Amino acid sequence: MFLQLSHTRLNVFQSSKQLALECYRITRVFPNEEKFSMVQQIRRAALSVHLNITEGCSRKSNSERKRYFEIARGSVIEIDSAIDIALELTYVTMAQLEKLGLNIVNTFKLLSGLITHN
């Protein structure tokens, strides 16, 4: 935020930021009983995506960068799986998940591209 580093202009950085924000928004409607379980897990995974991309961009070696991007992509998959369970439990509807679904797919694709080309 204050450092204004070059990675903040990358599409994957912007996409992961939107993914994190949307995860926080969507989990607000989950039942209170999920506040300390599913909600926290989804939010931690979403923040992990964004922060691992950030940390990966700061690494000098390709193998180190790739490892952080792989961890971030794993967290995207984790979010997708948790949201699937939330949908099955009717905590949310597909209509509510439209924007989040686009964020998940976009971030996954961008990370996959970074992993392939690093």
C-alpha positions as CSV (number, residue, x, y, z in Angstrom):
1,M,0.0,0.0,0.0
2,F,2.6,2.6,1.1
3,L,5.5,1.0,-0.8
4,Q,4.0,1.3,-4.3
5,L,6.0,-1.6,-5.6
6,S,5.7,-2.8,-9.2
7,H,3.9,-6.1,-8.3
8,T,0.8,-4.0,-7.2
9,R,0.2,-3.2,-10.9
10,L,0.1,-6.9,-12.0
11,N,-3.3,-8.3,-13.0
12,V,-2.8,-11.3,-10.7
13,F,-2.3,-9.0,-7.7
14,Q,-5.4,-7.0,-8.5
15,S,-7.4,-10.2,-9.1
16,S,-6.3,-11.7,-5.8
17,K,-7.2,-8.5,-4.0
18,Q,-10.7,-8.6,-5.5
19,L,-11.0,-12.3,-4.6
20,A,-10.1,-11.5,-1.0
21,L,-12.6,-8.7,-0.7
22,E,-15.4,-10.7,-2.3
23,C,-14.7,-13.6,0.1
24,Y,-15.0,-11.3,3.0
25,R,-18.3,-9.9,1.6
26,I,-19.9,-13.2,0.8
27,T,-19.0,-14.8,4.2
28,R,-20.9,-12.0,6.0
29,V,-24.2,-13.8,5.1
30,F,-23.1,-17.1,6.5
31,P,-24.8,-18.3,9.7
32,N,-23.3,-17.2,13.0
33,E,-22.5,-20.8,13.9
34,E,-19.9,-20.7,11.0
35,K,-18.2,-17.6,12.3
36,F,-15.2,-19.4,13.8
37,S,-15.0,-22.3,11.3
38,M,-15.9,-22.0,7.7
39,V,-16.0,-18.2,7.6
40,Q,-12.5,-17.9,9.1
41,Q,-11.1,-20.7,6.9
42,I,-12.4,-19.0,3.7
43,R,-11.1,-15.6,4.8
44,R,-7.7,-17.0,5.8
45,A,-7.4,-18.8,2.5
46,A,-8.4,-15.7,0.6
47,L,-5.8,-13.6,2.4
48,S,-3.3,-16.3,1.9
49,V,-3.8,-16.1,-1.9
50,H,-3.1,-12.4,-1.9
51,L,-0.2,-12.4,0.5
52,N,1.6,-15.4,-1.2
53,I,1.4,-13.6,-4.5
54,T,2.9,-10.5,-2.9
55,E,5.6,-12.5,-1.2
56,G,6.3,-14.5,-4.4
57,C,6.8,-11.4,-6.4
58,S,9.5,-10.2,-3.9
59,R,11.6,-13.3,-4.4
60,K,14.6,-13.3,-6.7
61,S,14.8,-16.9,-7.8
62,N,12.3,-18.4,-10.2
63,S,11.9,-21.6,-8.1
64,E,11.0,-19.6,-5.0
65,R,8.5,-17.4,-6.8
66,K,6.9,-20.4,-8.4
67,R,6.6,-22.1,-5.0
68,Y,4.7,-19.1,-3.5
69,F,2.5,-18.9,-6.6
70,E,1.7,-22.7,-6.2
71,I,0.8,-22.1,-2.6
72,A,-1.5,-19.3,-3.6
73,R,-3.1,-21.4,-6.3
74,G,-3.7,-24.2,-3.7
75,S,-5.5,-21.6,-1.5
76,V,-7.7,-20.6,-4.5
77,I,-8.7,-24.3,-4.8
78,E,-9.4,-24.4,-1.1
79,I,-11.7,-21.4,-1.3
80,D,-13.6,-23.1,-4.3
81,S,-14.1,-26.3,-2.3
82,A,-15.3,-24.5,0.8
83,I,-17.7,-22.4,-1.2
84,D,-19.1,-25.6,-2.8
85,I,-19.9,-26.9,0.7
86,A,-21.5,-23.6,1.7
87,L,-23.7,-23.8,-1.4
88,E,-24.7,-27.3,-0.6
89,L,-25.6,-26.2,2.9
90,T,-27.7,-23.4,1.4
91,Y,-25.7,-20.7,3.1
92,V,-25.5,-18.9,-0.2
93,T,-27.1,-19.1,-3.6
94,M,-25.5,-19.4,-7.0
95,A,-26.8,-15.9,-7.8
96,Q,-24.9,-14.6,-4.8
97,L,-21.8,-16.4,-5.9
98,E,-21.6,-15.1,-9.4
99,K,-19.0,-12.4,-8.8
100,L,-16.9,-14.6,-6.5
101,G,-17.0,-17.4,-9.0
102,L,-15.5,-15.1,-11.7
103,N,-12.8,-14.0,-9.2
104,I,-11.9,-17.6,-8.4
105,V,-11.6,-18.6,-12.1
106,N,-9.7,-15.5,-13.1
107,T,-7.2,-15.7,-10.2
108,F,-6.7,-19.4,-10.8
109,K,-6.0,-18.8,-14.5
110,L,-3.6,-15.9,-13.9
111,L,-1.7,-18.0,-11.2
112,S,-1.5,-21.0,-13.5
113,G,0.0,-18.8,-16.2
114,L,2.6,-17.4,-13.7
115,I,3.5,-20.9,-12.6
116,T,3.9,-22.2,-16.2
117,H,6.1,-19.2,-17.2
118,N,8.3,-19.0,-14.1
